[in-house]
Amino acid sequence: MLRLLIGSRNCNLINRRCCSTVKENLEVQPESPSIYETVFSFPFIRYVALFNRLKVYHLTGTSIAVPGCGIMEIMDVLPPGALYTAAYIGITGTAVLSLASLPFKNIIGYLYIRVDNQKLKISSVDFWGKRKDRIVKVDDWCPLLDIRPKTTDALYLTPQLSDGTKYKLFLKFGNVLNAKRIGEVLE
C-alpha cells in the first residue's frame, strides 16, 4: 500500500512542488576554468588548525565535566573537592592552550592569485582553528620588500594589508608553487 502511495503521480507532483528547488527548462552552462591559481601552500596548516581547535575541544569537555562532577559530588559518588579539581584543571588547561595558540593565529595556509593578477585570495587559520578565506585586491597587499626587516624573518614573513590586518607567511617551510607570479604580484 505504501508503494502505491509513494509511486503515485499525485505524490510525485506534490513532492516536486513542495520539496524541490530545481527549475525546469534551465540551460546548463559549461564550467569555466578556475579563475584562481594556487601559488603557495603551507603543508603543516592542518596541524596548526588542529592545535588551535584543541582549546575548543578542551573547553567543551570542561563544560561537560564540571557540572557532571558537581552532580556526582552532591550524590556522594565522588569525594568532596572533585568539583573544584575538575574546574581547576579545565580552566587552567583552557588558559594554557589559549596562550600557547596565540602565536599561531592568522597563519597563511594557501595563497591564490587570480588569472588576471587583479585579486588575491588568502586562506588563513584564525584563533579558533577555522579556515578564513579573504579575497582582496592586489593593491591592498603591502609589498613584502616594503616592510622593514624583523628578527622573525628567518622563520616567517609578516605581510599586512592596507587595512592593518597582519598575517604570518612561512615561506621557508611552505611550498612555493609559482615563484614567478608571487614575485610579480606580491613583492
N, C-alpha and C positions, 0 to 999 in steps of 0.2 A: 504494500500500500504506500509506503514511504517513497519507494522508487517511482511510483506513478505520480505522486505529488511533485517530487523534485524534477522529474523529467518532463513535466507538462509544459506546454507553451506559455501559459499564463504565469507560471512560476518563473520561467526564464525571463519573460518580459518585465516582471516586477523586479527581479534581481538585477537586470541590466539597467533599469531606470533608477533604482534606488541606491544601488551599491557601486555602480561602475562610474568611473570618471573618463572613460575612453570616448573620444569624439569620433563620430563616423565621418567618412569622406575626408580624412586628414591626409595631406600629402606628406610623404616621408622624404626628408631632405638628407642627402648624403652627409656623413660626418666629416667635419673639416679636420685637417691635421692639427695636432696640438700647437697652440699658439705660444706656449712657454717651453723653453729648453732648460733642462737641469744643467747647471754649470758647477755646482758644488754640493757635496753631500758629506755629512759627518756620520760615520758608521756607528758610533757609540751613543747616538742620540736616544736610542731605545733604553739604554741603561740609565742615562741621565733622567729620562722621563719616569722610569720605574723608581728611581731613588727619590725623585720629587713627589711621586704618588704615594710613597711608603708612609709619609706622615698622615695622609688621608686615611689609609687603612688602619694605622695605629690609633688615630683619633676615633674611628668608627668602633674598633674593638674596645677602646676605653669607655666609650659612651654606652656600650652594651655591658661591659664587665662591672663597672662601678655600681649601677643600680642592682645588678644581679647579686653582687657581693653584699650590698646593703640589705636586700631582702633575705638572703641566706643567713646573714648575721642576726637579723631580727628573729628568724625561725630557729636560731641556735644550731645551725648546721655548720657554720664557720665560727672560729673563735673571735672574741672581741678584738677590734682593731683591723680586721680584714678589709673593711670598707676604706679606712684611711690608707692602708698599704696599697690597695688597688688604685685609689685616686692618686697617690703619690707617684707610683710607677707610671701610670697613664699620663699624667700631666707633665712629669719630668721627661718622659720619653718623647712626647709630642714637642716639648720645647727644644730638646736637643736635636731632634730631627728637623725642626723648622729652622733652627740656627745653622745646622750643618748644610741645609739645602739652599741657603741664601746665595752663595756664590754660583749656584747652578741655574739661576733663572735667566731667561732671555738668551739662551744659547741657540745659535742658528743651526738647524739640522739640515736644511736644504735651501738653496738659492736657485731661483729660476729667473731667467731673463726672457722677456718677450721677443718674438722673432724680429719685430721692427725696432728693437732697442729703446723703446719708449717707457716701458714699465718693468718693474722688478717685483717678484713675489718672494717674500721672506717667510719661511716656515720655521718657527722657533718654539721652544718649550717654555711655558710660564712657571710661576712659583708652585702651582698645584700639579704640575706634570701633564698638563693638557697642551696639545698642539695648537698653536695660533698661526694662522696664515694671514699675512697682510700684504696687500698689493699697493705699491707706492710708485710714484713717478721717479724716473732715474735722477731727475734734478733735485728731488728731496733727499737723496742719499749723499751725505758728505763724503767726498773722495778720501780714500784711505791714506793717500800721500799728504793730504792737508791736515791730518790730525797729528798733534805733537806726539813725539815718542814717549812711551811709558815703560816702566820696568817689566810689566807683564807681557810686553810684545813678543817675548821669546816663546810664550805659551799660546797666547791668543791675542787677536786684534780686537779693538773696541770700536767698531763702526757706529755711527749715530746718524739719525735722520734729522731733518731740519726742524722738526717739532720737539727735539730733545730726547727722543727715545734712544736708549743705548742698548746695543746687543753685544754678544761675545761670539767671535768667529774663530774657530780652531782650524786655521789653515794648515798648521803643521801636522795635525792628526787626521785631517779630513781628506777627502778625495776631490781634487780639482779636475772636473771633467772637461772643461773647455777654458783653458788658461787665456787664450787669445781674447775671447769675449769678456771674460772678467777684467782683463787689462784694459780693454777698450771702453767698457761701460762704467766700471766701478772705481778705477783708480784715477 
